[in-house]
Amino acid sequence: MRLCSNRSFLALASTLTLLFAASFSAAQTATPPVATPKSAAARALAGEPPAPASAQSQAPAQKPETQPPLNVDRDPIQSPDAEDNEPVSPGHPGATVRGAQTLEKGQHGGFTLRRNVDEVVLNVTVLDEGGRLVNDLNKDDFRIFEDGVPQTIASFQHQDIPVSMGIIIDNSGSMRDKRAAVNTAALDLVKASNREDEAFVVNFSDEAFIDQDFTSDLGKLREGLAHIDSKGGTALYDAVVASADQLAKGAKRPKQALLIITDGEDNASTFNLEQTIRRVQDLQGPVVYSIGLLFGDEGGGRESRRAKRALKLLSDETGGMSFFPKSLADVDPIAAEVARDIRNQYTIGYHSTKPPALGGYRTVKVEARASGHGKLVVRTRSGYYPKTGTPEARTAQAQHAPDQPK
């Protein structure tokens, strides 16, 4: 799978491939297998019932057959300057602590992202029993558990923070008659979002193209969405992995999200569903929102059920939402709902009681209770993998993981 810019195909540098392989090899030889719990996605994919937080599975010792690395066919987007990656004291003028990141508002109203890598950050949506957003909670109304162990909240924020978003649109042949309505909905989502948001557009079939890089310009996003080929297969998982990596390398906003719009099951990816979810969790974000256009003839068969299950898992595991409209007319209101959800989240950070060196998947649960409210429903990502190595090494590990049910 290749993520291409300017509709061109360039090979990923061989040195990067060697780096992936070397990083994975070093990790395999230097670190013995560790007993780690299966993620919720892995259990669901295997048809197993949910396991308690203490349940663990032994990591395999053998090295399976190598899969080709993901190719990103564009010059790497440079990370922010090194000075922008230095932690800022919570007392710094104009700084707002955001868990693993500190958001500093400049004198001209812009935001600078400073990183504090030892915290886990959760984007949390709270709903009442009627499904309405709850926006009047404070820090003391929340409790966080990691693998069943209570955690201490280190940072708390509830405001409309700018977001970096990837808009991932299915460009396969079956989408030809749907693209006009889909493009309109995607643009309306951007219009309803924070004006300081940035977004990029990825069109994918059996390959993925960045048809517009990060921008806040609505006209440029419209041009990117207008690149409609409507041919080929559906390499959804590869497009999600490539887009998540694109966010990790190039995003300038403190929150990250992906919006996926597709009408079918993945049938062309190198990555499988479990590996895709793990890659997103490795990056400790982004939140994935998905819209499955599975109505009509596409909505009743086995492939449609598998596609729905995959989109639901991608969204549920990352704290997002999945939608399955009954017609194209429903897509635009759904896009508006996604924009509202992103703009009304709580951002909560904590320091894990477990050191990162222990590795392994960690389940996360957030509860909210407040007087004047009934039962509250909390949505956030289900867990994460601690950052114990470079992103390249973690990508190599995900690609070399044993095959999971697709």
N, C-alpha and C positions, 0 to 999 in steps of 0.2 A: 504494500500500500504506500502511495507517495502523496505527500501534501505539497502541492505545487503552487508557485506564484506566477502571475502573468501568463497563465495557461501554458507554461513550458515544463519540460521534464529534465531535471538535472539529477545526477546520481548523488546519494549521500556520500560524503568523503570517506574513503576507506579507513583513514586513521580513526574516525569516530567509531566505525564498526569494530576495529581492533581494540579500541578503548573499552567498548561494551564487553567484548569477549574477555579482555584482561581483567576488568573489574569483577566480572562474574566469577572467573576462574580463581582470582585471589580470594574472593569471599567464600568460595567453596572449600578451598584448602586451609584457610586461616581460621575459619569459624566452624566448630562442629555443629551438627544438626541440633536444633532447639525444638522442644515440644511446644507447639503453639496452637491456640484454639482455631477452629475453622471459622471463617467469616460467615455471616448470615447468608450471603450470596452463595457461598460454596455449599452450605447445607441445603439451601433451597434448590440449587441446580441438581444436587444429588438426590433430591426427593426425601431428605431426612427431616425429622421434626426439629424445631429449634432446640438448641442445647443450652444448659445453664452456663453462666459466665465462667465457671471454673473448668468447663470441659475443654480438653486439649486434644490435638492430633499430632502425631510425630511427623516432623518434616522429613521427606524422603532423602536418603543419602545418595542415591544414584543420580547421575546427570543425564537427563533425557536428550533426545535428538535435538540439535540446534534448529531453531526457526530463524528466518531472516529478520534482521532488525528493521524497525520502521524507518523509512526514508523520508526526510523532510527536505523537499526540493526547493530550497530558497536559502539565501544567506541568513545565518542565524541572527535573530533580533538581539541586539546588545542589551544586557541587563542594565539597570540603573547604575550610575557611577558608584564606585566603592564607598564614597562618603555618604551616599544615600542609603547604604545598607548598614550603617552603624546604628546601634540602639540609641534612642533618645530618652533621657530621664523623663518619667511621668510629670515632673515639675517643670519641664521645658515650656516656655511661653508658647501658647497656641497648640500644644501637643495634646492629642487624645489617645489614651492607651487603648489598643485594640488587640490584646492578647499577643499572638505571635508577631503582630505588626503594630507600629505606632503611627497614627495618622496625624501629621502636622499640617495645620492650615496656615498658609502664607499670608502676607499682608495684602496680596492682590486677590485673595479668595481661593487660590488654587490649593491642591493637596499634595504633600510629599510623603511617600511611604517609607518608613523606617522599619527595619526588621529586628525582631527579638525572637530568636529561633527556638528558645527552650519552652515555649508555651503552646498549648493546643487551643485552637480557635474554632468555635462553633457558631454557625449562623443558624439562628433559632426562630421558627415561626410558631406562634401560639394562637390557637383557635378556641372559641367557646363551643358549647354543645350544638349550637346552630350553625357552626362552620364559619362564623364571623371572626375577623382578625381582632385580637386583644392587644391593645397598645398602651395600657396604663400600668404595667407591672414594673417593679424595681428589682434590684439585685437580690434582696432578701427573699423574694418570692420564688427563686429558682434553687433547685438542688441538682448537682451533677454527680453521676456515678461512672466510674471506669472499671470494667470487670467486676461490678458489684460493690466497689469500694468508694465511699464518699470522697469527693474532691473539693478543694477550697477554691472558690471563684477569685481569680486574681484581677480580672478586668471585666467591665460591663459597659455596654453602650447600646443606646436605642435611638438612632437617628438615620436619616436618609443619606447613606454613604454612597459616593459614586462607585459604580461597578464596571469592571471589564468583562465583556461578554463575547462569546463566540456563537454565531448564528449558523447552525449546521443544517443545510437543506438537501434533502434527497433529490438527486437529479437523474434518477434512473428513468427508463422508458415509460413506466407506468405512472409517472408524475406529470406527464406532459399537460394534461387537461386541468391539473390542480395548481400549477405554479402561480398563476395570476392571483388567485385568492390567497395563497400562502405568502407570496411576496408582500401583498398589501397588509396582511396581519403582522408580518415581521417588522415592517416599517412603522405600523401603528404602535407596536410594542416599544420601539425606540422613541417615538414621539411622547409616549406616556411615561418614559423613564426620566431619571435625573439628567439634567442638561449637561452635566459634566461626565456622564458615562462615555465609555468608548467601546466600540464593537468591531469585530471583523466578520467577514462572510466566507463560509466554506460551502461550496457546492460539491457534492460527491455522487459518484455512481460506483463503478468498480475502482475508481481512483478519486482522490480528493484534490480540489483546487482552492487556494486562497484567492478568491476573486476580488476581495477588498481587505487590505490590512487594517490594523487598528485605526479608527477614525471616529470623530463625533459629528462628521458632516453627513447629513441625511441624504444629500444628493449623491455622494460617493457610495453610500450603502445601497441606494437604489440602483446605481449602475452595477454594483457587484452582484446584486440579486438578479439582475436582468440577463446574466450569462446562463442561458438555459440551453442545455444540449439534449436532455431527456433521452438518454440511451445508456445501455450497459446494465451491469448488475448493481448490487447494493452492499457495499463494503462499509456498513455503518460503524462497526467496532473500531476499525482502523481510523476512520474519520474522527471518532470521539477521542481516541488516544492521541492522535496528532494534534487535535485542537486543544486538548488539555495541556499538552506540552507547549503549544504555542502560547497559551495563557501564562504558563509558568515562566517562560523565557521573556515575554515581551509586555505583559500587562503592567500598566502604571497605576491602576486603581486598587484600593485595598480589598475589595470584594470581587469574587470571580464567579461566573455562571456560564453555563452552556444551555442553549435552546436547540433541541433536535426536532425536526419535522420530517417524518417519513411515512411511507404507506406500505411498508413490507418488511419481511424478515431479512436479516443479514444473510447473504449467500456468497460473499466474495472476500471476506477479511482474512488476514493473517492471524490477528488476535482473536481469541474467543471471548465470550461474555465475562467469564470469571477473571481473565487476565485484564480485560478492559476496566472492570470495576476496581480491581486491585491497583491498577495504574492511577486512576483518579484518586483513590484513597491514599496512595503513596504521596501524592502531591498535597494532601490535606486540603482538598478542594478540587475543583469547583463544585457548586451545586448544579445538578443536572435537571432541567425541565424538559419533558418530552411530550410531543403531540403525535399520536398514531392515527393516521387517516385510514382506518381499517373498516370503514363502512362499505356498503354495497357488496359486490361479489367478493371483495377482499376480506370481509369481516367474519365469515362463517367457517372457514376451513382450518385445518391443522396448522398451516403456516401462519395464519393470522393469529391463532392462539399463542403460538410460540413467540411471534413478534410482540404481542401485547405483554406477555410475561417478561420478555427481555427489557422492554422499555420501562415497565414498572419497577423491575429490579434496579436498573440504572438510576432511576429517580429516587426510589425509596432508600437505597444504600447511601446516597449522597445528601439526603435531606431535601430533595426537590419534590416535584409533583409530576404525575403522568396524566395525560388527558386523552380520551378516545371519543372525539366528537362524532355525532350521527350524520353530519353533513358539513360541507365546506362553509356554510353560513355560520357555523358555530366556532370556526377557527379564530376569527377576529376578537370576539368576546373573551376567548381563552387567553389570547395574547395579552389583553388588557389585565386579566387576572394575574398572569405571571408578573407583569410589571408592578402591580400592587403588592404582590407577595415579596418581591425583592426589596421594595422600598420600605417595607414595614417589619423587617426582621430585627431581632435582638442579636447583638454580637457579644459572645461571652468567651472569656479566655481563662484557662487554668493551667497550673503546673502539675503534671502527672506525678502521682506518688511512686510510680515505677520509673527507674532510670531507662533512657532510650536504649542502652546497650543490651537490655534483655530481649529486645526485638519482639516479633510476633504480633498477630492481630489483636487489637484491644477494642472491646465493645464499649459503647458510650450510651448512656441513658440520661435524659434530662427531664425533670419533673417541674411543674409549676403549680403553685397553689396561692390563692389570694382571697382575702375577704371580699365579699360582694360579687364573687364569681362562683359559678358552679364548677362542674368538672371541666378542666382545661385539657386540651389536646396539644401536645408539643411535637413538632416535627423538626428533626435535625438529622445529621448523618448518623449511621448506625455504629460506626467505629472507624478506626484508622490504623495504619502501620507507622510506628515511630520512625523518624528520619535518622537512620543509622548509617547511611552511605550516600553517595552521590546519586542524583536522578538517573544518570546513565547506568550506574550499577543496578539500580532498582528496576529499570526498564529491562535490562538483560536478564535479571532474575525472573521477572514476570514472563518473558518470552521463553525462558528455559524451564518454566514450571511444568509439572506433569499435565497432560491433557485433561481438561475438565469437560463434563457433559455440555454440549452446546444447545 
